[in-house]
Amino acid sequence: MLADVVITFLIDFGLAVSIGCTLALRWKVSRSDLRALVRFLRYSALVILLSLLSHLYVFAATMLESFRLADVLRGLPSIVGTHAGLADSAAIAGACAGLLAVSSKKMSTRPSVLFYLPTLVWVLICRSVSGHAANNGNFSALEGLQFLHLVGTLTWAGAIIVCGLILRELLRVNEQTLDLSLLRVLSRTCLWALSLVLTTGAIKSYEGVDGQLSLILHSPWGWILLVKIFVLLPALGLGATHFLQLRQQSPFASVRARQRLKRTLGVEAVLLILVLAISALLASTSPPSM
């Protein structure tokens, strides 16, 4: 179970960074930030591919009750024929195409970015049709709900991680003025992503306990959900603070205010990475409705 949790976290973390970097490549950033974005985009694409391969290997080894490489390779065709194995295989194919796309020397151009986006969407779709959502059958409403939830969560986390931890020159605290255009784009992006997270998360939680909210307090899945909400609340508070500050006439006018913004964006990014880790644990735990 621990291996599955770690692998799921790495997949989601890689997807979040990829989405954040892809969004940021459309923004007006400095040359050094552009190089950092392309570099981290390639790293995250490699992490996604390796993690998906590991996920398929662990799944096959668990089903075959043997972690020997020879046994897994021998039984892999039958594993790929299952619903989960087919979803993993399709995701791996998309991740391979994505890695090829970001390996291009012209990755910073718009066409290359647009070519990479479909591979991310494909991997997200494959992730949505596996796990708990797949228990209701193929092409179910829960799978669509899971896709929207993943899009919202990973977009919000990815945008904040990229701006708070990767784009070092986004907030140049020693300058007299601060370009607020990127921060306003970031705020709008996180706002719609957060709307998706809260709406789909509430529905998923209700379905997870089969409409019996008391089960949240009487199941491991429910306690993990409460921990996730507990970690999510400070991130929501920081995001709301940044949103309200950007609506002021002259936000972040002082060096101290910009330093504080840089710190709080970093804290929000760390909190969202922790949320991704807890979400991976939640995905590996059966809800009471199962």
N, C-alpha and C positions, 0 to 999 in steps of 0.2 A: 504493500500500500504506500509506503514511504517513497519508493521509486516512482510510482505513478503520480504522486502529488508533486514531486520535484520536477518530473518531466512535463506535467501539465502546466506548472508555473513557468517553466522555461519557454514553452510554446507561447503562452499568453503574453509573457514579458517581451519575447521577440516580436510578436505581432503588434503589441502596443508601441514599441520603439519604431518599428517599420511604419506604422500608420502616422505616428508623430513626425518622423523624418520626412515622409512623403508629403504631408501637409506643409511642413516648414519649407520644403524646396519650392513651394509656390509663393512664399513670402519674400520680401526684399530684405536679405540678410547680408552681412559682410562676407568678403571672400574667404576669410579664415573659418567663419561659421559654415559656409557652404561646403568647404572641404571636410569639416567635421561631420556634417550631416550625411554626405555621401559615404564617408568611412563607416559611420555607425549603422547606416542603412545596409551596407554589405555585411557587417558583423551580425546584425539582427537577422538578415535573410539566411545566413549560415547557421545561426542558432536554431531558427525555425526548422530548417531541413534536418539537422542532426537530431533535434528533439523529437520530431515526428518519426524518424527512423528508429530511435530508441523506444518510442511509444509502441510502435508496431512490433518490435522485437520482444518487449516485455509482455505485451498482450499475447503474442504467439507462444512464448515460453510458458506463460501461466496456463493457457489452454492445453498445451501439450504436456504440462507438468515436467518440463525439463528445460534448463537454461543452457544446455550444451549447444554450441553453434551448429554443429552437424545435424542435431535433432530438429532445431528450429528451421534450418534451411530445407530439410526434408519434408517437414510438415507445413511449410509456409503456403503452398498452393491451396491447401484446404482451409487455412486460416483466412487467406485473402478472399475466399468465397463467402465468408460470413459478412453480415451487415457492417459490423465494426471494422473488420479487416479491410473491406472494400472502401469504407470511408477514410481510413488511414492511408490506404494506397493512393486514393484520389488526391488526398491532401499532400502527400509526398510528391506526386506528379506536379501539382501546382507550385509547391515550394521549390522544386528543381527549376521550373520555368522562371520563377521569381528571382532565384539566385543568378540565373543566366542574364536576366534583364538588368540587374543592378551591377553586374560585372562589366557592363559596357562602359567605355571611357566617356561616353556622352550622357552619363546618367543624370547630370545636372540639368539637361535640357527638358523641355516640356514633353516631347513625344516619348522619351524614355520613361518619365514618371508615369505617364498615362498608360504605358505598356505594363508597368509593374502593378498598377492598381487592380486590374482584373485578377491577377494571381493572388493578391491579398484577399479579395472578395471570395475567390474560389476556396481558399484554405478556410476562411471563416464559415462558409457554407458547409464544408466537410466537417468542421468541428461542431457545427450546430446539429447535424443529423446523427451524432453519436452521443453516448452518455445517457443521462436520465431522460432527455427529451425524446430519444428514440423508442422508449418503451410504449409509446402510444401509437406506434406504427409509422410507416413512411409518409413523408409529406404532411405531417400533422401540424396543428396550430401551435403546439408546444415547440416544435422545431423552428418555426418562423419566429416565435417569441424569443427563443434562445439566440437566434441570429441577431435580432434587433438588440438584445441585451449585450451580446458580445461587441457589437458595433459601437454602442454607446459607451460601455465600460472601457474598451481598449482605445477609443478615440480620446476620451477624457484623460485617461491615464497617460497615453502616449504624448498628447500635446503638452501636458504639464511636465512630464519627465524630460522631454526634449528641451523645453524652454527653461526649466529649473536646473537641469544638470548637464546639458550638452551645449546649448548656445551660450557660451561664456561671455560673448560680447553683446548679447541682447540688452543687458543692463550695464551700461558704462557709468558707474556711480560717480566718477570724478568730473563728468561733463556738466556744463551748466544747464543743458536741456536734454530731454529724453524723448525719443521718438515713440509716441504712444500708439502709432498705427498698428504695430505688431501685437501689442498688448490688447488692443480692442478687438483685433481679429481672433486672438487667443480666447478672449472672454466670450465672444459670440459662439465660437466653436464649442467651447466647454458647456455653454448654456444649453444648446440643443442636445449635446451628448448626454448631459446630466438629466435632461427631461426624459430621454429614452431610458436611462439607467433606473430612475426612480419609478417610472410607469411600469416597465417590464419587470423590474425587480419585485414590485409589490404583487403583481399578478403571479409571478413564478413562486414567490413565497407562499401565497394563498393556495396555489395548486400543490405545492410541496407538502403541505399539511392536510391536504384534501378538505380544505375549508374549516378545519378544526384548529383554531388558533392556539388553543390550550396545549396542543402537541408540541409547540415550539419550545416550551419549558420542560418537556418530558421526553426529549430525544436528543441524541448526540448531534444530529443534523441541525436541530433548532438552536442548540447552544452555540454551534459554530456560526450560524447565521447571526445570532445576537452579537458575537464577538466582531463579526464583519461590520455590522451596523455601528458598533461602538467605535471602531477605527475609522469608519467612513464619516462620522459626524464632524470631527475636527477638520477633515479635508473639505467638507461642505462649508464649514464656517470660514475657513481661509478663502475658499473660492468666492463666497458671498461678500467677504470683506474687500477682496480685490475688485469685484464687480461694482460695488458701491463707490469705491475710491475712484474708479475710472469715470464715473458719472459726474464727478466734481469738475469745477471749471479749470483748475490748475493742479491736477494730482501729481504727487511725487516731485514737487518743485525743489525740495531740498535734498542734499546729498544723504542726509540721515534717512529720509523717507525712501529713497531709492535703495539704500543699503538694507532697510527693513523689508522692502519688497523682494529683494534678491534672496534674503534668508527665508521668508515665508513661502516663496515659490519652491525653494529647495525642500522645506519641511513638507509641503503639500505633495511634492513628488515622492518623497520617501514614504509618506502615509499611503499613497496610491500603490506603490510597489508592495507594501504590506497587504493591502486589500487584494491584490492579485494573488499573493501567496495564500491568503485565507480562502479566496474563491477556489483555488486549486484543491485545497483540503475539502471544501464544501462539495465540489464536483465529484470527489472520490468517496463521499459518504452517502449512503442511501437515505432519501427522505422518508418520512413516515408514510407517505402515500403509496410507496412501492411495497 
